[in-house]
Amino acid sequence: MKNSRLRERTRQFRGALLTALVFLVMVIALVSALTQVDQQSEQEQVKILTDAVFRATLTCYAIEGRYPPSAEYLKTHYGIVYNEDQYIVTLDSFASNVLPTIYVLVRGGGFYAY
């Protein structure tokens, strides 16, 4: 009788342990998926901002005959708006008639150059 109770408790313990392990694996998979979605979303936001700065840079050249001297100039004259707490936008200009390199940096993260 003691043996049968011991076997039953062992079987219950194994079942509970297996359930806990499956639950833990599911939680880890969910967190991993959410992290990946968040990273993809951030990459897409950086791409959209970079494309907007690039288009504004080309518009500036088409209208004024020169490329903008800075990102601040684009914000003031061409309506570029972005969250400055989240992104740093810089234009690396060689000359006013040469397309500048556009850098969009994520504060605390990576960057994207165009």
N, C-alpha and C positions, 0 to 999 in steps of 0.2 A: 504494500500500500504506500509506503514511503517512497519507494522507487517510482511508482506511477505519478505521484504528486511532483516529485523532483523532475521527472521527464516533462510533465505538463508545464511546469514553471520555466524550464529551460526552453521549451518550444515557444512559450509566450514571450520570453525575453528575446529570443532570436527574431521573432516576428516584429516586436517593437523596435529592435535595433535596425532591422531591414527597412521598416517604415521610416524611421528617423534618417537613415542614410539616403533613401530615395528622396525624402523631403529636402534634405541638405543639398543634394545634387540639383534638384529643381530650382532651389533658391539661388545657387551659384550660377546656373544657366541663365536665369532671369536677370540677375545683376550684370552678367557679362553681356547679354543682349542689349540691355538698356544703356550700358556704357558705350557699346559700339554705335548705337543709334545716336547718342549724344555727340560722339566724335564726328560722325558723318554729317550731322546737322551743323556743327561748328565749321567743318570744312566747306560746306555749301554756303554758309553765311560769309565766310572769308572770300570765296570765289565771287559771290554776288557783289560784295563791296569792291573787290579788286576790279571787276568788270565795269562797275559804275565809275570808279576813279579813272580808268583807262578811257572810257567814252567821254568823260568830261575833259580829260586832257586833250583828246583829239578835237573836241568841239572848240576848246580854247584856241588851239592852233588854227583851226579853220576860220574862226572869227577874228582873232587878233594877229595872226601871222607869226605867232611864237608860242612855245609851250609854257605852261604855268611854272612860276618859280618855286611854288611850294603847295603842299596840301591845304594850307590855310587859305591860299589864294583861290583854290577850287571851292572851298567851303563858302568863302565870302562872295565870289562872283558867279559860281555855277551851281550853287545849291546842293553840294555834296553834304550829306548828313550821316553821321555814324556815332555810335556810342564810344566816346573817348575814354571811358573807364574800362572798356573791353578791348579796344583796338588802337593801334598806333599806325598812322598812315604817313609815309614819307615818300618824297620824290627825289631821286638822285639825278640831278641835272648836270650835264656837262656844258651845254650851251643852249641858248634859247631856241635854236633851230634843230636841235637833236632830241629825239624822243627820250624823255627821262625814264629811268628804271623805277618802277612803282613797287614799293614794299608795303605790305599789310601785315603787321605783326599782331599776334594775339597776346595780350598781357598775361604773363604767367604761362605761356604756351609756345607754339610754333609760329612760323611766318610763311608768307607766300610772296614770291617775287614775280613781277610781270615785265 
